[in-house]
Amino acid sequence: MAGLTAVVLYSPDCPNWREAGERLRAAMDLVGFRAREITFVAVSSDADAVATGFAGSPTFTVDGVDLFDAGGEPVGLTCRVYRTEAGALAGLPDVTALAAALRRVIP
């Protein structure tokens, strides 16, 4: 599973973006996905948010596909929340949730 591009879109004010990359790397390792690297893209303006389809910080994409796109999410400079395995809301998805999302989008 090489050649795909993994990206973390984030707001510079987001405290979770570095850990987002660590969790994405752990999830990629779980599913055997070997991206060359994880690219981090700062989204700093409303125009950038619209241009990238940014649904909040952090947003995880593989080849431009939002791993957690639920459809109809507003685009903008906001914090994004994810449901944990325990059912709580958190600023980052669990590694297992990321791995499941990767399995859905990687051929």
N, C-alpha and C positions, 0 to 999 in steps of 0.2 A: 504494500500500500504506500508507494512512494509517489512523489510528484505533486501531492496535494498541498495547498497553502493554508496554514492555520494562522488565524489572526485574532487578537484580542483588541477590540475597540474600547477605549476608556476615556473618561473625563479626567483631566489632570487633578481635579479636586477629589476624585474617588480614592478612598483609602484601601480599596480591595484589589487594585489592578495588578500589583506584583504577585500577590497570592493567587490571583486568577490564572496567571501564567503557570505557576507551580502546579495547580490542580489540573489544568489542561494537559500539561506534560505527563502527569501521573495517569490521567485517563487515557492518553494516547498510548502510553506504555502498556496499559491493561488490555487494550484492543489490538495491539500490534501495529498501530499507525505510526509510521516514521516520516514525519514532516522534516524538511531540512532544518527548519527552525520555527519558532513561534514569533510572529511579527506583532509588535505593539503599535497601535495607531491612536494617537491622541486626537480626540474630537473636542475642539475648543470653541466652536461657534454654532449657532443655529443653522447657518448655511452648511457647515460641515456635517451636522447631524442629518439634515435632509439629504445631502449628497451621498452619504454612506448608509442611509436607512437605519441610523443609530437609535435603538430602542431603549437606551439607558446603559449606564456603566456598572459593570463591564458587560459587553456583548461578545459572544464567542462565535466565530465563523470559520467554516472550512470551504474553500473555493467560493467565497462570497455568500454561502448559505448560513443563515443564522441558526445555530444549533437548537435554540429554544424559541423559535418563531411560533407564536400561538395564533398569528393572524390578527390584524387589526390593532396591534399595539401602537400607541402614539410614538412618533419620532420626536426626539428632543434631548436636550441636556438635562437628564434626570438620572437618579440612581435606579438601578434595576434590582428587583428582588426575585428570588428563586425559592421554590418550595423544597424543603429538606426531606430526607427519608422519614423523619419524625413528624412531618406535616407542618412544621414551623416555617416562617419566612426568614430568609437570610440574604445578605448581600452577595453571596456566592453559592453556586450549586455544589452539592457533594461530588466527590470524584466519581462515585458510581452513577450519578445522574449524568455527568459529563460523558462517561463511557457509553452509557445507553444512547445518548444523543449522537455520539460519534458513530455508533453502529447503525443508526437510522439513516445517516447521510453518506457514509462511505460505501462505495460499491464493493 
